[in-house]
């Protein structure tokens, strides 16, 4: 608690790594000292940067989950949220870091456009992809929601076409959908 005043898990890991493997060459040591001096001199940008970093999700953890195929829809949404914050972070960072911070605008745009605002944790629950992103998916969703109405309309159509008023369209788990007519109309 005396040394660690980081506001993010990423910062805590970076501090841990720096303590376990300190710099040994003069150039990198001086660059780090210059960066610390710059942050000490500029208090307002330092506080702004600290607040921004506190709002950034743990990108290291998230990218690890994505690269191993274990990311949930909410993890992907968090990556998108982090990418939206990066331009603000980049505007506040030290000159040395500015060139090394990639904003990934294509990925950010794809995540913003494709993922729903509040996806479920489990992708099997549905609702991960934003309405309007895929016309085919929107059509399947509509069929899923309006399936009973479609089935009723289909039954009415078949009654009209065949002239059999007792015709019924049904479903069971063994045979699936079926059309039933009475013996008199067979």
N, C-alpha and C positions, 0 to 999 in steps of 0.2 A: 504493500500500500504506500510505502514511502517513495518507491521508484516508479511504480506503474500508475500513471494518471491518464492512461489511454481511455478513449470513449468507445472504441470498437474492438471486436474480437480480432480483426485484422491487425489493428495497432498493437494489441497485446502480444500477438504472435510475432510481429516484427520486432518489438522490444525484447521479447524472449530470445529470438534468434540473434539479435545484436549483442546481447549480454553473453550468450553462449559462444558466439563466434565473433569477437570484436575485430574491427578493422586493424590491419597491420601495416598498411602502406600510407605514407605521408599524404599523397594526393587525395585519396578518398576521405581520409580523416579531416583534412582541411576543408574539403567540400561540405562534409557534414557539419563541421563547426560553423562555416559560413551560413549554411541553411538555418541552423539553430539561432545564430545571431540575427538573421533576417526576421525570423519569427518573433524573437524577443523585442526587436525594434518596432515592429508593426503589430500593435495589439488588436486593433479592430479587425484586420484581415485574419489574424490568428483566431479570434473568437468566432468570426463568421465561418472559417474553415472547420473549426471544431464542431460547430452546430451542424454544418452540412455533413461532415463525416459521421456524426452520430445518427443521421437519418439514412445513411447508405447501408443496405443489407450486407451481410458477410459474403462478398463476392467470391472469396477463395473457397468457402464451403459450398456455395451454390454452383460454381463452375466445376468443382469436383463431383458433385452429385449429377450434374448434367453430363459430364464426360464419362461417367460410369453407368449411365443409363438409369439412374435411380431418382431422378428429379421428378417431383410431383408438379401438377399444374400451378400450384401456389409458388413453388420454387421458381418456375419460369416467369411468373408474374413479378416476383421479387427481383429477378435479373433485369426485367424491363424497367422496373422502378429505379434500380441502381443506375441503369444506363441513362435514364432521363435526368438523374441528378449529376452525372459526370460533367456535362458542360459547365455547370455552376462550380463544381469542385475544381475543374481545370482553370477557370478564371481566377481562382484564389490561390492555386498552388505556387510553389517556388519555381523560379525560372528553370532550374535544372530538371525538375519533374515534368514541366509542361510538354516537352518534346517526347516524353516516354509514355504519356497517358493517351491511350487510344479510345476514342469515343464510340466506335462501332455503330454509326448511324443506321446502316442497313439492318443490322440485327435488332436495334431498338425499334425501328419502324415496323419490322415484321412482327415483333412481339406485341407492340401496341395495337397493330391492326388486327392480328389474329386471335389473341387471347381475350377472353371475357374479363370484365373488371373484377369480378369476385368468383374465381373458379373454385370448384370443390377440391378437397385435398386428394381424393381418389378419382382418377380419370374415368373409372367405370361408372361413376355417378352421372356422367354427362355434363354438358354446360361448360366445357373447357374452351371451346372455340366460339368466338364472338358471332352473334347473329349478323348476317350480311357478308361475312368473310368468304363463305363458300355457298354458291347457289344450290349445289347438289346436296350439301348437308342441310341447308335450310328446307329443301323439299322433303328430305327424310324426316326432319323434325316435325314438319307440318303433317306428314302422314302419320307419324307416331301420335301426335296430339289429336288429330281429327280422324283417326282410324275408324271409330265407331260410326261417326257421321257418314264417312265414305261408304262403309259397309251397308248402312241403311239405304243410302242413295242407290247403291249397286243392286240391292234386293228389290227396291221399287222399280228400277230399270228392267230387271229380269222378269218381274211380274208383268210389266207393261208389254215387253217383247213377246213373252210366251203366252200371255193370256191366262196364266195359272194363278188364281188369287191366293192359294194356300202355299205357294212356293216360299221357302225359307232358306236363308243363307246362315250357316252356323260354323262353329269352330270347336274342335276338340284336340287334346294334346296328342292323340294317337295318329289321326289322319290329317289334321290341319283343317283348312277351310273346306266346306262342302256345301252343295246345294241339295235341299231336301224337298221332295214333292210327295204328295199323298198317292196311295195306290190308284185312286180313281183317275189321276192325271198322268200316270206313267205311260 
